[in-house]
Amino acid sequence: MKQFYSFVRKETWHILRDKRTTVILLIIPVVLLLILGFAISTEIKNTPFVVFDQSHSTLSRQLTDKISANPFFKNAGNVHSAPETEETFRKNKAKIAIVIPASFADDIYISGKTDVQIIIDASDPSEATNLGNYLQFMIRDFQQDISGMQKRNLLIDSEIKLQYNPQAKSAYTFVPGLMGTILLLICAMMTSIAIVKEKEMGTMEILLVSPLNPLTIVLGKAVPYFVISMINVASVLVIANFILEVPINGSLGLTLLLCVIFTLSSLSLGLLISSITKTQQSAVIASVLALMLPSIILTGMIFPLESAPVFLQFVANFIPAKWFIQALRDVMIKGLGISAIWKELSVLVLMTAVLLGLSVKMFKQRL
């Protein structure tokens, strides 16, 4: 029993000796509970919509007010033309446009039947389907309310138009997100492991006494993963376009530029992780905790970001994958140009510059 106790004490001390790994292991359950508990939600909340009200009647305002009062939706204002409606989608100011015809009130009072058009940004088809169902339910509820007041059966027919993805293919959503995940996996995680492995094996000291300076060593480690990432980007785009039938509606050059910038930021993240970890195990845990999970959950790849608490939406702004996936969807699916994604592109360039400078500086300090 004494030998068993000594062995357990030795193993416990072996675990606690690496303080960084111990802290990560203790933090993981808390972080996972907070992120998964708050961020993962299939509910639709605070979805921005605009109204193209051509009727300007009391009845149309009542319908708008009813939708605005629901916590699932957030009124982003009125538009006054079809091109302005399209512009709100292009600038990501709204995900829904409700088009109320000029004869809306007259048709209700005279014939007892009218229609409303609902245009939904379907670049995320599952979200678009839920939004359409919610809105149709609310319009039916409004229909029953006014039927009770008019004391006759009234009908409001809601026509749904799916913008950018009329067939509601799920691949339109997952391809940009999977590209971000693949680049993170190859660049960030594998780069951090490769450099930490040199430290564990003791070969880093050999490299340091060689004629190569630290910056050359870092670039030498990063370049092969950059090339592999570009090969994977090309293969994913070919498979997505020719097999999954996901179109590249925008510029192919702009798509590749986004991938290059995001790859550089992912490499910088991997280098930064390698500078603060001592073992491959801790590097993998840090990569999964700090990169993979947030990039899957807090980027709108699977779950709508609008449904997350305000604090997590704020945190998502510091995740490069969020800006990459959003910009890539705008270019590939919506066919937008650089003028529409300049904000996302600028943020990615700034993040890449900051991460690269910080990681190289910390890497030199550790060496």
N, C-alpha and C positions, 0 to 999 in steps of 0.2 A: 504493500500500500504506500509506503514511503517512497519507493521508486516511482510509482504511478503519479504521486503528488508532485514529485520533482520534475517528472516529464511534462505534466500539465503546466506547471509553473514556467518551465522553459519555453513551451509552445506559446503560452500567453505573453511572455516577455518578447518573444520573437515577433508576435503580431503588433504589440504596443510599441516596439522599438521604432518602427516606421510611423512616425506621428502623422505624416500627411495621409498615408493610406488609412490609418485608423480614423482620422477625422472624416475622410471621404465616406468610409463605410458607415459611420454613425449618422452622417448627414443624408445619405441616399434615401432611407425610408421616409424621412421628414419631407425632403424635397419632392419625392415621387408622390406622396400623399397630397401635398399642396397643389402640385402641378396637375396631376391626374384628377384630383377631386374638384378643382375649380375650372380648369381649362377644358377638359373633355366634356362636351355637352352637345347633344343632338338637337337641343332647343334652339330656336331662332330668336335672337334678341337684338334690339337696336339696329335693325336693318334699315339703311337709309333708302328713302323713296322720294320721287318727285311726281308732281301731278300736272298733267296737261289738260286743264279744265277749259274746254271750249264752250261749256254751257253757262258758266258764271251764274248759276241759279242757287236758290236756297237749298234745294235738294242735293246738288252736287257738293256744296260746302258741308252739308251734314254727313255725306259719305266720307269726305276727306277728313273731317273731324273725328269720325268714328275710328277710322284706321289709325290716325295720329295718336289717339288716346290709348291704343294698345301698346303694351311694353315690347311687343315683338318688332315693332316698326318705329322709325324715326323720320319725321317729315323734314326733307332736305330742301323744301321750297317748291315753287311753281315754275314751270317752263311754258314758253309761249309759241313753240314751233317744233316740228319734227326734227330739224337739224339740231336745235338746242337740246332736245331729248337725247339724241345720239351723242352729243358732246358730253353730257353728264356721265354717260357710260364710259366714254373714252378716258375721261379724267378720274374715273373711279369715285365720283361724288355720290353716285346712287347705284343701287343694284336692281331697282324696280322703277318703272314708269307706269303710272295709271293714266290712261287716256280716256277722258270723258267727252263724248260727242256733244255737239252744239244742241242737238235735239233731245238731250237726255231727259230733262224735266217734261217737255211737251209730250214725248212718247209715253212716259209713265202716266201722265194725267189723261191723255186721250185714248191711246190704244192699250195701256196697261202693260206694255212690253218695251224694253230697251236693252241696250248692250253697253258693255264697258270693255276696253282692251287693256290687258295687263302684259307689259313687256318686261321680261326678266333677263338679267345677265346670266346666261347658262354656262359660263366658263367653268363653273362648279355645278354639274348637273344635279347631284343629290340635293344640294342646298336649294337650287332653283325649283326642284320638285316640291320640297317642303314649303318654300315661300308661296308657290302657286296654290297649294292646298290650303294654307292658312288664309290667304287672301280670298279665295273662293268661298271658304266657310264664312268669313266676315261679311262678304257681299250678300250671301244668302241670309245671314242674320239681319242685315240692314233691310233686305227685301221683305222679311217677315215683319219687321217693325213698321215699315211704311204700309204694308198690306193691312196690318191691324188698324192703323190710323185711317186708311182709305176705306176700310171695311169691304175689300174685294181682293181677289187674288192678282198679285202683280208679279212680273217676271223680269229679273235683271240677268241677262245672259253675259257671262264673263268669258272673253276669248283670251287665251294665253299664247303669247308669242315668245319663243325662246331665242334670245339674241346670241349670236356667235356660235351656238351649238344646238341647232334646231333638232338634231336627232338625240340629244341628251346622252352622248357617249361619255362614259366615266373616264375613258382614257385621256380625254381632254384635260381632266383635272390632275390625274396621277402622273402623266409623263413629265411635266415641268417639276413637280414635287420630287419624283424619283431621280431626276437628273441632279437636283440639289443634294439629295441623300447620298447618291453614288459618289459625287465629287467630294462630299464631306468624308465619306468612308475611306476613300482612296487617299485623299490629300491630307486631311487633318489627322485621322487616326493612324494611318500607316506611317506618315512622316514622324509623328511623335514616338511611335514604337521603334522605328528604325534608329533614331538618334539615341533614345534611352538604351537601346540594345548595345550600342557602342560603349556607353558608360558602364553597363553591367559587365560586359566582357573584358573591360579594361583596354580596349583598342582605341578609345578616344585619345588617351595619352600619346599613343604612337602617332596618331594623326596630327596632334598638336606640335610634336617635335619635328614634323616634316616641314618642307618648305612652304606648304600650303597655309595661308592665313585663315582665321576662323570664318570670315565671310565666304571664302572660296569653298570651305568645307560645307557650310550651310547650303550654298547654291548647288554644290555637287550632290548633296542629298536630295534636294528639292526637285531638280530638273528631271530625273527619271520619272518621278510621280506625276509631274506636270505633263510629260509626254504621254504617259499611260492614260491620264485623265482626258486628254484631248482625243485619244483613240476611242475611249469609251463614249465621249460626247458624240463623235461622228457615228459610232455604231448605234447609239440610242436614237439619234435623229433619223437614221436610215430605217431602223425597225419601226419607229413611231410613225413615220410618214408612209412607208410602203406596206407594212403589215397591219399595224393598228389603225391606219388611215387617219392619223392625227395630222392636220395640215400645218404647214409653216406659212401662215398668211402674211407675215411680215418679212423683213429683210433677213436673209440668211447670215449676212455679214454682221448685223447687229446682234443676232442670236449668238453667234460665235464670240463676239466681243464680250457679251454678258458672261458667257461661260469662262472665258479667259480671266476676267477680273475676279469672278467668284472663286475660281481655282486658286488664284494668287492669295486671296484672303483666307481660303481654307488651309493652304500651305503655311501661311503666317500663324494661323491658330494652332496648327500642329507643332510648329516650332516653339510657340509660346508654352504649350503644354509640356513639351519635352524639357523646357528650361526650369520648370517648377516641380517636376516629378523625378524620382530616382529609380523606379522600377518599371518594367513593362506592364505589370499588373495595375499599378496606380495610374499609368498613362492611359490604359484602356478604360479604366473606371472613370477617370476624369473626362475622357473623350465622349463616352456614352452619356455621362451626367450633364456635362456642360455643352455638348454639341448635338448629339444625335436626338435625344428626347426633346429638347426645346425646338430643334429644327423640324421635328415631325409634328409636334403638338401646337407650338406657338407661332406658326407661320401661315395658318389657313390651309395647309396642305390637305388635311383630313377633316378638321373641325373648324367651323366658322370662328374667326378671331373676334368678331363682334360679340359673341356669346360669353367670352371670357371676362373676368373682372377688369376694371380699369387699370389696376396695378400690373396685371399680367400683360395687358395690351401695351403698357408703357415699357415693360421689360422686353417685349417682342421687338421693339424698335432697335435694340442693341444686338439682334441676331441677324447676321448677314444673309442667312438663307431666306428670311422673310422678304427682304428687298429683292433678292434674286428671283425667287419663285413668282412674286407678283409681277416683276418686270418681264420675266420670260413668258408668262401667260398673256400679258398684254401684247407682246410681239408675236408670239406663235399663234395664239388663238384669235386675238382681236385684230391682228394685223396693224398695230400702231407703230409709229416711227419714233425716232430718238426724241422728238419734241414732246412726246407724251410720257416718256419714261426718264426724262432728264433728272428728275428728283431721285428716283431709285438708283440710277446710274451714278449720280454724284455721291450719294451716301455710300455705295459700294466702293467707289474709288477712295473716298476719305477713310473708310474703315480699313481698306487694304493698306493704305499708307501708314496709318497709325499702328496697326497690328504688326506690320513688317518692321517698322522702326523699333517698336517696343520689344518684339521678340528677339531681334538681332542684338539689341542692347543687353537684354537680360541673359541671352545665351553667352555673350562675351563675359559678362560678370560671373556667371556660374563656372565658365571654363577657367 
